[in-house]
């Protein structure tokens, strides 16, 4: 084996070792990230479950009729907001249409 081939083989072996070490570092990093993400997801799930339990308790404490009235009031409020937004948008579009007609 000549010196050049020997140097090439040694260089390749070093490069492969460097890449293998980097792969191991990335595996450790990925494992750590997965654990952090899993903990975050578990926390979010626990928060959602607690919220669902609170909601269930609120419904039970207020009674279904009181809860239905509360939801009805929220729907009415959202409907009014939607109607207001629709009227504003309609007025805006009609105003722009009239402006465009005048510009033509």
Secondary structure as a PSIPRED ss2 file (coil, helix, strand):
# PSIPRED VFORMAT (PSIPRED V4.0)

   1 X C   1.000  0.000  0.000
   2 X C   1.000  0.000  0.000
   3 X H   0.000  1.000  0.000
   4 X H   0.000  1.000  0.000
   5 X H   0.000  1.000  0.000
   6 X H   0.000  1.000  0.000
   7 X H   0.000  1.000  0.000
   8 X H   0.000  1.000  0.000
   9 X H   0.000  1.000  0.000
  10 X H   0.000  1.000  0.000
  11 X H   0.000  1.000  0.000
  12 X H   0.000  1.000  0.000
  13 X H   0.000  1.000  0.000
  14 X H   0.000  1.000  0.000
  15 X H   0.000  1.000  0.000
  16 X H   0.000  1.000  0.000
  17 X H   0.000  1.000  0.000
  18 X H   0.000  1.000  0.000
  19 X H   0.000  1.000  0.000
  20 X H   0.000  1.000  0.000
  21 X H   0.000  1.000  0.000
  22 X H   0.000  1.000  0.000
  23 X H   0.000  1.000  0.000
  24 X H   0.000  1.000  0.000
  25 X H   0.000  1.000  0.000
  26 X H   0.000  1.000  0.000
  27 X H   0.000  1.000  0.000
  28 X H   0.000  1.000  0.000
  29 X H   0.000  1.000  0.000
  30 X H   0.000  1.000  0.000
  31 X H   0.000  1.000  0.000
  32 X H   0.000  1.000  0.000
  33 X H   0.000  1.000  0.000
  34 X H   0.000  1.000  0.000
  35 X H   0.000  1.000  0.000
  36 X H   0.000  1.000  0.000
  37 X H   0.000  1.000  0.000
  38 X H   0.000  1.000  0.000
  39 X H   0.000  1.000  0.000
  40 X H   0.000  1.000  0.000
  41 X H   0.000  1.000  0.000
  42 X H   0.000  1.000  0.000
  43 X H   0.000  1.000  0.000
  44 X H   0.000  1.000  0.000
  45 X H   0.000  1.000  0.000
  46 X H   0.000  1.000  0.000
  47 X H   0.000  1.000  0.000
  48 X H   0.000  1.000  0.000
  49 X H   0.000  1.000  0.000
  50 X H   0.000  1.000  0.000
  51 X H   0.000  1.000  0.000
  52 X H   0.000  1.000  0.000
  53 X H   0.000  1.000  0.000
  54 X H   0.000  1.000  0.000
  55 X H   0.000  1.000  0.000
  56 X H   0.000  1.000  0.000
  57 X H   0.000  1.000  0.000
  58 X H   0.000  1.000  0.000
  59 X H   0.000  1.000  0.000
  60 X H   0.000  1.000  0.000
  61 X H   0.000  1.000  0.000
  62 X H   0.000  1.000  0.000
  63 X H   0.000  1.000  0.000
  64 X H   0.000  1.000  0.000
  65 X H   0.000  1.000  0.000
  66 X H   0.000  1.000  0.000
  67 X H   0.000  1.000  0.000
  68 X H   0.000  1.000  0.000
  69 X H   0.000  1.000  0.000
  70 X H   0.000  1.000  0.000
  71 X H   0.000  1.000  0.000
  72 X H   0.000  1.000  0.000
  73 X H   0.000  1.000  0.000
  74 X H   0.000  1.000  0.000
  75 X H   0.000  1.000  0.000
  76 X H   0.000  1.000  0.000
  77 X H   0.000  1.000  0.000
  78 X H   0.000  1.000  0.000
  79 X H   0.000  1.000  0.000
  80 X H   0.000  1.000  0.000
  81 X H   0.000  1.000  0.000
  82 X H   0.000  1.000  0.000
  83 X H   0.000  1.000  0.000
  84 X H   0.000  1.000  0.000
  85 X H   0.000  1.000  0.000
  86 X H   0.000  1.000  0.000
  87 X H   0.000  1.000  0.000
  88 X H   0.000  1.000  0.000
  89 X H   0.000  1.000  0.000
  90 X H   0.000  1.000  0.000
  91 X H   0.000  1.000  0.000
  92 X H   0.000  1.000  0.000
  93 X H   0.000  1.000  0.000
  94 X H   0.000  1.000  0.000
  95 X H   0.000  1.000  0.000
  96 X H   0.000  1.000  0.000
  97 X H   0.000  1.000  0.000
  98 X H   0.000  1.000  0.000
  99 X H   0.000  1.000  0.000
 100 X H   0.000  1.000  0.000
 101 X H   0.000  1.000  0.000
 102 X H   0.000  1.000  0.000
 103 X H   0.000  1.000  0.000
 104 X C   1.000  0.000  0.000
